[in-house]
Amino acid sequence: MIVLAAGLAIAFGVWVIALGPAWMRRTADAGGHWALAGIIYLAGPINVLIQLTYPNGADPQGLGLLLARANTVASWSLGAVALVSALRQPRRGRTALTAALLFFYACLVLSSAFGYQPEPPKEEYFITPLLVVPFVLHGGYRWSWLADVLRKALRAIVIFSLASVLLLPSVAYDQECCREIFGIERVQGVTGHPNTLAILACFLVILELRGGRLLWTLPPLLAMLLAQSTTGWVALTLGLLVLAGRLGSTTRIAAFALALGGLVLAASDPNVVNDFLPPDFWTFTGRTTIWQAALHGFFLSPVFGYGPNLLDDQYRSVYLGSFDAAAQAHNQFVQTLGSTGIVGGASLVALLVAVYATSVRAAGRTGGLSLALALALSARLLSEIPLTPQGSTATLLLVVAVVGIAAAGAPEPPPRGRGAVPVRGPMRRPGATPLVVPTGGAVGVRTRAAR
């Protein structure tokens, strides 16, 4: 193991020395920052490939554990570099969104100390902010560059997942779910869960429709179909409602044809609709039971919540009995209230307000992309906990896509003290027309003789 670790370290060092500088220059020329790109690739395609080394989806061991720790160290190192770079080249007017993010993450730490069952805060509570906040603060990248990097990362995950159906069927299918569509079990690909694959594919479709390639919408749509996630389709529908008026004629025709085909299929065989809906659809596939159990943590400590151990083995044995498949509340609002109480709930509301306000401001420049992604993430909040820190994982791409594109796409306020004023006073000579010059710096005398 030591030899393998040394070999990986040497290989990484050679890459950094030989190709790193060229990659940095190329990223800067494209309108981005190399550390931000590295965070995305480590959390996305590289992380899902590392998870393939885990034994049957269990906790990593041996080589898998070594790679996972290396990924974590590399990620927070890049986060630190990106944060320092962001402080040197900040983006103006992002104070509210930054403060809301920090408030949300800080409430998790407060709950760890003052919750009903205090525990040391999880590592992810510190790593995740270090990876997310630089995307809000950094003023050295364009939103279109970030969208392009996210497309590449998500394309890789989707292609890996579809390929795993043929190459790694033992990994590709969700072995714990009995739902099928057209006789095909739910596909999770290399992401670890069908719902995760579906929302990542959903974001890819939205990104492709806004600045990408129409042909590249086919693989993620196929992945969503095989993942059989109702939330994924709801998220995509919300995103498309925003983009509908901004899409090209070819895209609108393709979407209309797809919708018409679905209606014809449903009319020809009404049972097809049931195939797309999971069992117990109106109870959110049993999630209402989990929500009730998770809210017990809130009532035990309404101010700071239960703490980071909400819905752990001990908690589930008391409030969920034999239901052992709910390590989290499967709802961001319930999870936040149960684990961090009223304080955390307030921070979540503040964060969502800041995200939507920034997304709306950025909608004009991004062609609606910022708002479409924010709405898609909102659908995810109803069934999963994407905002709860999970470190360098594929879920991070969802948060980065929403806050990063909104932050980079929203217009910046003008610098303080800058405006346009004419030159007055003794510096103006008779018969000259004053030029308008900016304030806030050294003001020289510039005149243009009147004709």
Phi, psi and chi 1 to 4 in degrees:
 res  aa     phi    psi   chi1   chi2   chi3   chi4
   1 MET       -  -39.9 -172.6   62.9   63.2      -
   2 ILE   -63.9  -39.9  -63.7  177.8      -      -
   3 VAL   -63.8  -42.1  174.5      -      -      -
   4 LEU   -64.0  -43.3  178.3   59.6      -      -
   5 ALA   -61.9  -41.8      -      -      -      -
   6 ALA   -64.5  -40.2      -      -      -      -
   7 GLY   -63.1  -42.2      -      -      -      -
   8 LEU   -64.7  -39.8  -68.7  174.3      -      -
   9 ALA   -64.8  -41.3      -      -      -      -
  10 ILE   -65.5  -43.2  -66.8  173.5      -      -
  11 ALA   -61.7  -42.5      -      -      -      -
  12 PHE   -65.3  -40.3  179.8   74.2      -      -
  13 GLY   -62.9  -41.3      -      -      -      -
  14 VAL   -63.1  -41.3  171.0      -      -      -
  15 TRP   -62.4  -45.2 -179.6   88.3      -      -
  16 VAL   -60.7  -43.8  169.3      -      -      -
  17 ILE   -71.3  -42.2  -65.0  173.2      -      -
  18 ALA   -81.8  -44.9      -      -      -      -
  19 LEU  -111.6  -17.1  -59.3  178.1      -      -
  20 GLY   -55.4  -52.6      -      -      -      -
  21 PRO   -59.1  -40.5  -26.4   35.5      -      -
  22 ALA   -65.1  -39.5      -      -      -      -
  23 TRP   -65.7  -39.5 -177.2   51.0      -      -
  24 MET   -61.0  -45.9  -66.0  177.9 -173.4      -
  25 ARG   -64.4  -41.6  -70.6 -167.2  -61.8  -90.3
  26 ARG   -64.9  -39.4 -177.4  175.3  179.1 -178.9
  27 THR   -65.4  -42.5  -56.5      -      -      -
  28 ALA   -63.7  -40.8      -      -      -      -
  29 ASP   -63.8  -29.3  -67.4  -19.5      -      -
  30 ALA   -82.4   -3.8      -      -      -      -
  31 GLY    95.7   24.8      -      -      -      -
  32 GLY  -134.1 -165.2      -      -      -      -
  33 HIS  -132.9  134.4 -170.0  -88.0      -      -
  34 TRP   -63.5  -36.1   63.8  -86.7      -      -
  35 ALA   -67.5  -38.4      -      -      -      -
  36 LEU   -65.1  -41.7  -61.6  177.3      -      -
  37 ALA   -62.9  -40.9      -      -      -      -
  38 GLY   -61.8  -39.5      -      -      -      -
  39 ILE   -59.4  -43.1  -68.8  172.3      -      -
  40 ILE   -65.9  -46.0  -68.0  173.1      -      -
  41 TYR   -69.0  -35.7  -70.1  129.0      -      -
  42 LEU   -67.9  -41.3  -74.4  175.3      -      -
  43 ALA   -74.4  -27.2      -      -      -      -
  44 GLY   -94.5 -102.4      -      -      -      -
  45 PRO   -61.4  -37.8   17.4  -29.4      -      -
  46 ILE   -68.2  -40.3  -66.6  177.7      -      -
  47 ASN   -65.5  -42.8 -179.3   67.8      -      -
  48 VAL   -67.6  -31.6  -63.2      -      -      -
  49 LEU   -70.1  -36.7  -69.0  179.8      -      -
  50 ILE   -62.4  -36.2  -70.0  175.0      -      -
  51 GLN   -65.0  -20.3  -69.6 -178.2    7.7      -
  52 LEU   -66.6  -19.0  -65.7  179.2      -      -
  53 THR   -85.3   -6.2   64.3      -      -      -
  54 TYR   -73.8  141.0  -63.4    1.1      -      -
  55 PRO   -73.6  104.0   25.2  -32.3      -      -
  56 ASN    55.3   38.5  -62.0  -37.8      -      -
  57 GLY    76.6    4.5      -      -      -      -
  58 ALA   -81.5 -174.5      -      -      -      -
  59 ASP   -62.1  144.5  -66.9  -26.8      -      -
  60 PRO   -65.2  145.8   23.6  -33.6      -      -
  61 GLN  -140.7  157.6  -59.5  174.6    4.2      -
  62 GLY    56.2 -123.7      -      -      -      -
  63 LEU   -60.9  -41.5  176.4   61.3      -      -
  64 GLY   -60.7  -41.9      -      -      -      -
  65 LEU   -65.7  -40.4  178.9   59.6      -      -
  66 LEU   -62.4  -46.3  174.1   65.5      -      -
  67 LEU   -66.4  -38.7  -65.0  174.7      -      -
  68 ALA   -63.7  -42.8      -      -      -      -
  69 ARG   -68.2  -38.4  -65.7  -51.2  -58.2  172.8
  70 ALA   -62.2  -40.3      -      -      -      -
  71 ASN   -62.4  -42.9  179.4  -73.8      -      -
  72 THR   -63.8  -47.0  -60.9      -      -      -
  73 VAL   -62.5  -44.4  171.7      -      -      -
  74 ALA   -63.2  -37.7      -      -      -      -
  75 SER   -66.9  -49.9  -64.5      -      -      -
  76 TRP   -70.6  -25.3   65.6 -107.6      -      -
  77 SER   -65.7  -44.4  -60.9      -      -      -
  78 LEU   -65.4  -35.5  -70.7  177.1      -      -
  79 GLY   -62.0  -41.1      -      -      -      -
  80 ALA   -65.0  -42.6      -      -      -      -
  81 VAL   -62.4  -44.7  171.2      -      -      -
  82 ALA   -64.8  -36.7      -      -      -      -
  83 LEU   -67.5  -43.7 -177.7   58.8      -      -
  84 VAL   -61.3  -43.2  171.6      -      -      -
  85 SER   -63.6  -37.6  177.7      -      -      -
  86 ALA   -66.8  -37.3      -      -      -      -
  87 LEU   -67.4  -28.6  -65.2  176.5      -      -
  88 ARG   -79.7  -29.0  -68.0  177.3  176.4  176.0
  89 GLN  -133.0   68.5 -169.5  177.5    2.1      -
  90 PRO   -75.5  157.7   28.9  -34.3      -      -
  91 ARG   -99.9  125.8 -167.8 -179.1  -61.9  -83.9
  92 ARG   -74.9  151.2  -61.8 -170.7  -54.3  -87.8
  93 GLY    80.3   20.5      -      -      -      -
  94 ARG  -114.4   21.3  -56.1  -60.8  178.0  -99.7
  95 THR   -63.6  -43.7  -56.3      -      -      -
  96 ALA   -64.2  -45.7      -      -      -      -
  97 LEU   -67.2  -40.5 -178.6   54.5      -      -
  98 THR   -63.8  -44.9  -57.0      -      -      -
  99 ALA   -63.2  -39.0      -      -      -      -
 100 ALA   -65.3  -41.4      -      -      -      -
 101 LEU   -62.5  -47.7  -83.1  169.4      -      -
 102 LEU   -64.8  -37.2  -65.5  177.2      -      -
 103 PHE   -62.5  -43.9 -179.7   31.4      -      -
 104 PHE   -62.6  -47.2  177.6   77.0      -      -
 105 TYR   -69.1  -34.7  -67.3  130.6      -      -
 106 ALA   -66.0  -33.5      -      -      -      -
 107 CYS   -63.9  -30.6  -73.9      -      -      -
 108 LEU   -65.4  -39.5  -65.4  164.9      -      -
 109 VAL   -69.1  -40.4  178.7      -      -      -
 110 LEU   -62.2  -40.8  -70.9  174.7      -      -
 111 SER   -64.8  -34.1  177.1      -      -      -
 112 SER   -63.4  -31.1  -60.3      -      -      -
 113 ALA   -90.8  -36.1      -      -      -      -
 114 PHE  -119.4    6.2  -56.0  108.9      -      -
 115 GLY   -70.4  178.7      -      -      -      -
 116 TYR   -61.2  -36.8 -178.7   79.2      -      -
 117 GLN  -125.5   87.0 -170.1  179.6   73.9      -
 118 PRO   -62.2  141.2  -19.6   32.4      -      -
 119 GLU  -149.4  154.7  -75.1  -72.8  -26.2      -
 120 PRO   -57.8  137.8  -23.4   33.7      -      -
 121 PRO   -61.1  147.0   20.6  -30.7      -      -
 122 LYS   -70.8  154.7  -62.7 -179.8  179.6  179.1
 123 GLU   -58.4  -35.3 -179.4 -177.0   81.0      -
 124 GLU   -65.2  -23.6  -68.2   82.1    1.3      -
 125 TYR   -64.7  -23.4  -67.6  176.8      -      -
 126 PHE  -103.4  -34.1  -57.4  100.8      -      -
 127 ILE   -70.3  -45.4  -66.8  177.3      -      -
 128 THR   -61.1  -46.5  -55.2      -      -      -
 129 PRO   -59.0  -36.1  -23.1   32.4      -      -
 130 LEU   -64.9  -26.1 -171.8   60.8      -      -
 131 LEU   -89.8  -25.9  -57.4 -179.6      -      -
 132 VAL   -93.8  -46.4  173.8      -      -      -
 133 VAL   -57.1  -39.2  171.2      -      -      -
 134 PRO   -57.6  -29.0  -27.7   36.4      -      -
 135 PHE   -69.6  -24.2  -75.9   91.0      -      -
 136 VAL   -84.7  -40.3  179.1      -      -      -
 137 LEU   -81.9  -32.6  -70.3  178.6      -      -
 138 HIS   -69.9  128.1 -153.0  -63.9      -      -
 139 GLY  -101.0   10.6      -      -      -      -
 140 GLY  -102.6   20.2      -      -      -      -
 141 TYR  -140.0  154.3   74.5   91.4      -      -
 142 ARG   -96.7  150.7  -61.6 -166.0  -61.9  -97.4
 143 TRP   -63.2  -34.4   72.2  -95.2      -      -
 144 SER   -66.9  -34.2   55.0      -      -      -
 145 TRP   -65.4  -45.3  168.8   83.5      -      -
 146 LEU   -60.7  -42.7  177.6   58.2      -      -
 147 ALA   -60.9  -38.9      -      -      -      -
 148 ASP   -66.8  -42.4 -174.7   58.4      -      -
 149 VAL   -64.3  -42.0  173.9      -      -      -
 150 LEU   -63.4  -38.7  -72.4  166.6      -      -
 151 ARG   -59.1  -46.6  -77.5 -170.7 -152.0   98.8
 152 LYS   -62.6  -43.1  -66.4  174.9 -178.4  176.8
 153 ALA   -65.4  -44.3      -      -      -      -
 154 LEU   -71.1  -35.2  -68.2  173.1      -      -
 155 ARG   -58.8  -43.7  -74.8  173.1 -178.7  174.8
 156 ALA   -61.5  -43.9      -      -      -      -
 157 ILE   -63.3  -44.2  -66.1  174.7      -      -
 158 VAL   -65.0  -44.4  168.3      -      -      -
 159 ILE   -65.2  -43.4  -66.1  -58.5      -      -
 160 PHE   -57.3  -41.5  -69.2  158.6      -      -
 161 SER   -67.7  -44.2  -64.5      -      -      -
 162 LEU   -66.8  -37.6  -66.1  177.5      -      -
 163 ALA   -66.4  -31.9      -      -      -      -
 164 SER   -65.9  -23.0   68.7      -      -      -
 165 VAL   -60.8  -36.5  174.2      -      -      -
 166 LEU   -90.8  -37.3  -60.0  175.8      -      -
 167 LEU   -93.5  -32.8  -57.0  177.3      -      -
 168 LEU  -135.3   64.8  -64.7  169.7      -      -
 169 PRO   -60.8  -27.1   20.3  -31.8      -      -
 170 SER   -67.7  -23.5   60.9      -      -      -
 171 VAL   -96.4  -33.6  172.5      -      -      -
 172 ALA   -70.2  -32.2      -      -      -      -
 173 TYR   -98.5  147.3  -67.1   96.4      -      -
 174 ASP   -80.0  107.1 -177.7    7.5      -      -
 175 GLN   -75.0  -14.8  -55.8  -63.7  -27.5      -
 176 GLU   -98.3    1.4  -61.2  179.3   -3.1      -
 177 CYS  -115.7  140.3 -175.1      -      -      -
 178 CYS  -100.9    4.4   58.3      -      -      -
 179 ARG   -76.0  142.9 -166.3 -168.7  -45.6  173.3
 180 GLU  -138.7  156.3  -64.9 -177.9   -6.8      -
 181 ILE  -135.1  123.0 -179.2  172.1      -      -
 182 PHE    54.7   34.4  -55.4  128.2      -      -
 183 GLY    79.8    4.9      -      -      -      -
 184 ILE  -104.8  127.6  -56.7  174.9      -      -
 185 GLU   -69.4  164.7  -63.3  179.8  -10.1      -
 186 ARG   -64.0  137.2  -63.3 -171.5   72.8 -173.3
 187 VAL  -104.1  131.4  171.1      -      -      -
 188 GLN  -111.9  -12.6   61.7 -172.7   14.6      -
 189 GLY    61.6 -135.4      -      -      -      -
 190 VAL   -99.5   10.6  -64.6      -      -      -
 191 THR   -90.1  -16.4   65.3      -      -      -
 192 GLY    96.4  -17.1      -      -      -      -
 193 HIS  -159.3  141.8 -161.6  -80.1      -      -
 194 PRO   -59.6  -37.6  -25.0   34.3      -      -
 195 ASN   -64.4  -35.6  -67.7  -20.6      -      -
 196 THR   -67.2  -44.3  -57.3      -      -      -
 197 LEU   -60.0  -41.1  173.3   60.8      -      -
 198 ALA   -64.9  -44.8      -      -      -      -
 199 ILE   -73.0  -33.9 -166.6   63.8      -      -
 200 LEU   -65.1  -41.7  -67.4  174.5      -      -
 201 ALA   -65.8  -37.1      -      -      -      -
 202 CYS   -60.2  -46.6  166.0      -      -      -
 203 PHE   -62.6  -36.3  -93.1   53.6      -      -
 204 LEU   -65.3  -41.5  178.9   54.9      -      -
 205 VAL   -59.0  -46.2  172.6      -      -      -
 206 ILE   -63.0  -42.5  -65.4  173.9      -      -
 207 LEU   -66.7  -35.5  -73.4  165.6      -      -
 208 GLU   -69.4  -35.9  -64.9  -67.3   -6.9      -
 209 LEU   -70.9  -18.6  -70.0  175.7      -      -
 210 ARG  -118.6   80.3 -162.8   67.1 -121.6  158.5
 211 GLY   101.2   -3.9      -      -      -      -
 212 GLY  -100.1 -145.3      -      -      -      -
 213 ARG  -121.2  133.2  -62.9 -177.1  179.2 -178.7
 214 LEU   -59.9  -38.1 -177.7   59.3      -      -
 215 LEU   -61.1  -30.6 -173.4   62.2      -      -
 216 TRP   -76.5   -2.2  -96.8  106.1      -      -
 217 THR   -78.9  -17.2   61.9      -      -      -
 218 LEU   -68.5  -48.4  -62.0 -179.6      -      -
 219 PRO   -58.9  -46.7  -25.0   35.3      -      -
 220 PRO   -66.2  -33.4   20.5  -31.6      -      -
 221 LEU   -64.8  -39.5  -74.3  173.0      -      -
 222 LEU   -64.1  -41.6  175.7   59.5      -      -
 223 ALA   -62.2  -40.0      -      -      -      -
 224 MET   -65.3  -39.6  -69.8 -176.2   65.3      -
 225 LEU   -62.3  -44.0 -178.4   65.3      -      -
 226 LEU   -73.6  -29.0  -64.1  176.3      -      -
 227 ALA   -73.1  -26.7      -      -      -      -
 228 GLN    58.0   47.4  -55.4  174.4   48.4      -
 229 SER  -105.3  117.1  170.0      -      -      -
 230 THR   -64.1  -40.7  -54.3      -      -      -
 231 THR   -60.9  -37.4  -56.8      -      -      -
 232 GLY   -60.3  -41.8      -      -      -      -
 233 TRP   -71.5  -35.9  -69.9  108.3      -      -
 234 VAL   -62.5  -44.0  172.2      -      -      -
 235 ALA   -61.0  -43.5      -      -      -      -
 236 LEU   -65.2  -40.0 -178.7   59.5      -      -
 237 THR   -61.1  -43.7  -59.2      -      -      -
 238 LEU   -63.0  -42.1  -67.6  174.9      -      -
 239 GLY   -63.6  -40.8      -      -      -      -
 240 LEU   -68.2  -29.9  -69.2  179.4      -      -
 241 LEU   -62.0  -33.9  -72.3  176.2      -      -
 242 VAL   -75.6  -40.4  175.8      -      -      -
 243 LEU   -83.7  -11.8  -62.5  179.5      -      -
 244 ALA   -53.4  -45.2      -      -      -      -
 245 GLY   -77.7   -5.0      -      -      -      -
 246 ARG  -112.0   -0.8  -54.9  170.6 -174.5  -95.8
 247 LEU   -83.1  155.8  -59.9  177.9      -      -
 248 GLY   -71.4  166.1      -      -      -      -
 249 SER   -63.6  -38.0   58.2      -      -      -
 250 THR   -62.9  -41.9  -57.2      -      -      -
 251 THR   -66.3  -41.7  -55.2      -      -      -
 252 ARG   -64.4  -39.5  -71.1 -162.4  -64.9  -91.1
 253 ILE   -65.0  -42.9  -67.5  173.1      -      -
 254 ALA   -63.0  -41.6      -      -      -      -
 255 ALA   -65.3  -40.4      -      -      -      -
 256 PHE   -64.4  -42.5  176.5   77.0      -      -
 257 ALA   -63.9  -39.6      -      -      -      -
 258 LEU   -64.8  -43.6 -176.6   63.5      -      -
 259 ALA   -65.9  -40.9      -      -      -      -
 260 LEU   -64.0  -42.0 -178.9   61.4      -      -
 261 GLY   -60.8  -39.3      -      -      -      -
 262 GLY   -64.8  -39.7      -      -      -      -
 263 LEU   -66.0  -40.6  -69.0  174.6      -      -
 264 VAL   -63.5  -41.8  171.4      -      -      -
 265 LEU   -64.2  -42.4 -176.5   62.4      -      -
 266 ALA   -66.3  -36.9      -      -      -      -
 267 ALA   -69.6  -35.3      -      -      -      -
 268 SER   -72.9  -29.3   62.2      -      -      -
 269 ASP  -146.5   95.3 -175.6    2.6      -      -
 270 PRO   -57.4  -25.3  -23.5   33.9      -      -
 271 ASN   -67.2  -17.5  -68.8  -34.1      -      -
 272 VAL   -62.0  -36.7  169.4      -      -      -
 273 VAL   -59.9  -42.1  176.5      -      -      -
 274 ASN   -64.7  -29.2  -65.2  -31.8      -      -
 275 ASP   -65.8  -31.3  -70.3  -23.7      -      -
 276 PHE   -82.9  -18.4  -79.2   90.5      -      -
 277 LEU   -98.9  133.8  -62.4  179.0      -      -
 278 PRO   -72.6  161.8   28.2  -34.8      -      -
 279 PRO   -59.1  150.5  -20.4   31.4      -      -
 280 ASP    54.6   43.6  -58.1  -37.5      -      -
 281 PHE   -58.3  -41.8  172.3   73.3      -      -
 282 TRP   -76.3   -9.4  -61.3  111.0      -      -
 283 THR  -103.9   18.6   63.2      -      -      -
 284 PHE    53.8   47.3  -70.6   85.8      -      -
 285 THR    50.0   48.4   60.4      -      -      -
 286 GLY    83.6    2.7      -      -      -      -
 287 ARG   -69.8  -25.9  -72.9 -175.5  172.8   92.0
 288 THR   -61.4  -33.7   51.7      -      -      -
 289 THR   -65.0  -40.5  -58.3      -      -      -
 290 ILE   -66.7  -40.0  -56.6  172.0      -      -
 291 TRP   -60.9  -43.9  -61.6  -13.3      -      -
 292 GLN   -61.0  -41.4  -67.1  172.6   -0.3      -
 293 ALA   -67.3  -40.5      -      -      -      -
 294 ALA   -66.8  -33.5      -      -      -      -
 295 LEU   -70.0  -15.1  -73.3  175.9      -      -
 296 HIS   -60.2  -34.8  -79.2  -69.2      -      -
 297 GLY   -62.6  -35.1      -      -      -      -
 298 PHE   -67.2  -43.7  168.3   73.9      -      -
 299 PHE   -70.6  -25.1  -66.9  116.5      -      -
 300 LEU   -69.9  -31.4  -69.9  171.9      -      -
 301 SER  -150.7   84.6  177.7      -      -      -
 302 PRO   -62.6  -29.0  -22.4   34.0      -      -
 303 VAL   -78.7  -54.1  177.9      -      -      -
 304 PHE  -111.0    2.3  -68.3  104.9      -      -
 305 GLY    75.9 -173.8      -      -      -      -
 306 TYR   -74.7  -36.3 -173.1   82.3      -      -
 307 GLY   119.4 -177.5      -      -      -      -
 308 PRO   -67.2  -14.3   23.1  -32.8      -      -
 309 ASN   -92.3   15.5  -71.9  -23.7      -      -
 310 LEU   -55.4  130.4 -177.5   76.8      -      -
 311 LEU    64.1   28.0  -69.9  170.0      -      -
 312 ASP   -79.0 -175.0   63.7   -0.3      -      -
 313 ASP   -57.6  -45.1  -67.2  -20.2      -      -
 314 GLN   -66.1  -42.5  178.8 -177.9   -4.7      -
 315 TYR   -62.8  -45.9 -171.1  100.7      -      -
 316 ARG   -65.2  -35.0  -68.1 -162.1  -56.3  -89.6
 317 SER   -64.1  -26.3   66.2      -      -      -
 318 VAL   -88.2  -44.1  174.9      -      -      -
 319 TYR  -106.5  -13.6  -63.3  107.1      -      -
 320 LEU  -122.1   -4.0  -84.1  173.5      -      -
 321 GLY    62.4 -121.3      -      -      -      -
 322 SER   -84.4   -0.7   59.5      -      -      -
 323 PHE   -79.5   98.2 -162.4  161.9      -      -
 324 ASP  -108.1   13.1   61.0   -7.2      -      -
 325 ALA  -103.4   23.8      -      -      -      -
 326 ALA  -127.2   74.1      -      -      -      -
 327 ALA   -76.5   -8.1      -      -      -      -
 328 GLN  -147.3  166.7   44.9  102.8  -12.3      -
 329 ALA   -76.2  -10.1      -      -      -      -
 330 HIS    57.4   33.0  -72.2  -79.4      -      -
 331 ASN  -167.8  122.4 -179.8  -70.7      -      -
 332 GLN   -64.0  -38.0 -173.9   67.5   65.3      -
 333 PHE   -68.5  -44.2  -57.8   94.8      -      -
 334 VAL   -66.8  -42.9  174.6      -      -      -
 335 GLN   -60.2  -45.1  176.9   76.1   25.7      -
 336 THR   -66.9  -44.1  -59.1      -      -      -
 337 LEU   -64.2  -44.5  -83.5  176.5      -      -
 338 GLY   -66.6  -39.1      -      -      -      -
 339 SER   -90.9  -31.8   61.9      -      -      -
 340 THR  -123.6    0.9   59.7      -      -      -
 341 GLY    71.5 -158.8      -      -      -      -
 342 ILE   -63.4  -38.8  -65.8  175.6      -      -
 343 VAL   -60.3  -47.0  175.2      -      -      -
 344 GLY   -66.6  -37.8      -      -      -      -
 345 GLY   -61.5  -40.7      -      -      -      -
 346 ALA   -63.9  -39.0      -      -      -      -
 347 SER   -66.8  -34.9   71.9      -      -      -
 348 LEU   -66.4  -44.2  176.2   59.7      -      -
 349 VAL   -61.4  -43.5  172.5      -      -      -
 350 ALA   -62.1  -39.9      -      -      -      -
 351 LEU   -66.0  -44.3  176.3   57.0      -      -
 352 LEU   -65.3  -38.2  -67.1  178.6      -      -
 353 VAL   -62.8  -44.2  169.4      -      -      -
 354 ALA   -65.8  -40.3      -      -      -      -
 355 VAL   -63.9  -45.8  166.3      -      -      -
 356 TYR   -70.0  -37.5  -91.4   98.7      -      -
 357 ALA   -62.4  -43.6      -      -      -      -
 358 THR   -69.0  -38.9  -50.1      -      -      -
 359 SER   -64.5  -39.1  -61.8      -      -      -
 360 VAL   -66.6  -41.4  169.1      -      -      -
 361 ARG   -63.9  -32.2  -69.3  172.3   54.2 -152.4
 362 ALA   -87.1   -9.6      -      -      -      -
 363 ALA   -59.7  -37.5      -      -      -      -
 364 GLY   -63.4  -47.0      -      -      -      -
 365 ARG   -71.7  -34.8  -71.1 -173.6  174.7 -177.4
 366 THR   -91.9    5.9   62.5      -      -      -
 367 GLY    65.5   31.8      -      -      -      -
 368 GLY    87.3   -5.3      -      -      -      -
 369 LEU   -62.4  -43.0  177.7   61.1      -      -
 370 SER   -60.5  -43.2   58.2      -      -      -
 371 LEU   -72.6  -36.6 -172.5   55.7      -      -
 372 ALA   -62.0  -42.5      -      -      -      -
 373 LEU   -68.2  -38.1  -67.3  175.7      -      -
 374 ALA   -63.3  -40.8      -      -      -      -
 375 LEU   -67.6  -39.8  -74.9  171.3      -      -
 376 ALA   -62.9  -41.2      -      -      -      -
 377 LEU   -65.1  -35.2 -177.4   67.3      -      -
 378 SER   -61.0  -38.6  -62.4      -      -      -
 379 ALA   -63.0  -38.2      -      -      -      -
 380 ARG   -63.9  -32.2  176.7   75.3  167.8  174.7
 381 LEU   -62.7  -25.0  -61.2 -178.0      -      -
 382 LEU   -76.2  -21.0  -61.2  178.0      -      -
 383 SER  -123.7  -14.8   59.9      -      -      -
 384 GLU  -139.2 -174.4  -58.7  -65.6  -23.2      -
 385 ILE  -126.0   63.7   54.2  171.0      -      -
 386 PRO   -66.7  -23.3   25.0  -35.1      -      -
 387 LEU   -83.7  -18.1  -64.2  178.2      -      -
 388 THR   -69.4  129.2  -61.2      -      -      -
 389 PRO   -55.8  129.0  -24.8   34.2      -      -
 390 GLN  -129.2   10.3  -60.4  175.5   39.4      -
 391 GLY    75.3 -152.3      -      -      -      -
 392 SER   -84.5   80.1 -179.4      -      -      -
 393 THR  -129.0  172.0   65.0      -      -      -
 394 ALA   -62.5  -27.6      -      -      -      -
 395 THR   -61.4  -27.9  -59.4      -      -      -
 396 LEU   -58.7  -31.9 -177.6   75.0      -      -
 397 LEU   -61.7  -33.7  -57.7 -171.9      -      -
 398 LEU   -64.2  -47.2  -53.8  178.0      -      -
 399 VAL   -66.2  -44.1 -178.5      -      -      -
 400 VAL   -62.5  -40.8  164.0      -      -      -
 401 ALA   -61.0  -43.0      -      -      -      -
 402 VAL   -72.0  -55.1  172.4      -      -      -
 403 VAL   -74.5  -34.3  -57.9      -      -      -
 404 GLY   -70.0  -48.3      -      -      -      -
 405 ILE   -68.2  -37.4  -69.4  177.2      -      -
 406 ALA   -65.7  -44.9      -      -      -      -
 407 ALA   -65.7  -40.6      -      -      -      -
 408 ALA   -78.5  -24.7      -      -      -      -
 409 GLY   -88.4  -25.5      -      -      -      -
 410 ALA   -69.9  141.6      -      -      -      -
 411 PRO   -65.3  144.1   22.6  -32.6      -      -
 412 GLU   -88.0  145.0  -63.8 -173.5   39.7      -
 413 PRO   -69.2  154.0   26.4  -34.3      -      -
 414 PRO   -66.2  148.3   23.3  -32.6      -      -
 415 PRO   -59.0  146.3  -20.5   31.0      -      -
 416 ARG   -63.5  140.5  -72.0 -173.8  178.0 -178.4
 417 GLY    81.1    2.4      -      -      -      -
 418 ARG  -101.8  142.6  -70.8 -171.2  177.3  -87.1
 419 GLY  -171.9 -159.8      -      -      -      -
 420 ALA  -129.0  115.9      -      -      -      -
 421 VAL  -133.8  147.2  -63.9      -      -      -
 422 PRO   -79.2  154.6   27.7  -33.7      -      -
 423 VAL   -75.6  127.0  177.0      -      -      -
 424 ARG  -124.3  176.3  -63.7 -175.2  178.2   90.0
 425 GLY    88.1 -160.1      -      -      -      -
 426 PRO   -67.2  -14.4   23.4  -34.6      -      -
 427 MET   -73.7  -15.3  -69.9 -175.3  -64.2      -
 428 ARG   -87.9  123.6  179.6 -179.5  173.7 -174.0
 429 ARG   -97.1  152.9   73.5  173.7 -178.6  -91.9
 430 PRO   -58.9  142.0  -22.6   33.4      -      -
 431 GLY    79.6   11.4      -      -      -      -
 432 ALA  -114.1  145.4      -      -      -      -
 433 THR   -94.3  122.8  -57.3      -      -      -
 434 PRO   -69.5  140.8   26.5  -33.8      -      -
 435 LEU   -89.6  146.8  -74.1  179.7      -      -
 436 VAL   -83.1  124.8  174.2      -      -      -
 437 VAL  -127.1  151.1  -62.1      -      -      -
 438 PRO   -74.5  147.9   27.5  -33.5      -      -
 439 THR   -93.9  177.5   64.3      -      -      -
 440 GLY    92.8    7.5      -      -      -      -
 441 GLY  -155.0 -166.3      -      -      -      -
 442 ALA   -70.5  124.9      -      -      -      -
 443 VAL  -105.5  118.2 -179.5      -      -      -
 444 GLY   -99.0  169.0      -      -      -      -
 445 VAL   -92.6  114.5  179.4      -      -      -
 446 ARG  -130.1  122.9  -62.5 -179.5   60.3 -169.0
 447 THR  -130.1  159.8   59.5      -      -      -
 448 ARG  -127.8  122.8 -179.7  171.4   55.0 -115.8
 449 ALA   -62.9  135.4      -      -      -      -
 450 ALA   -76.3  140.3      -      -      -      -
 451 ARG   -82.3      -  -67.4 -177.4  178.8  178.9
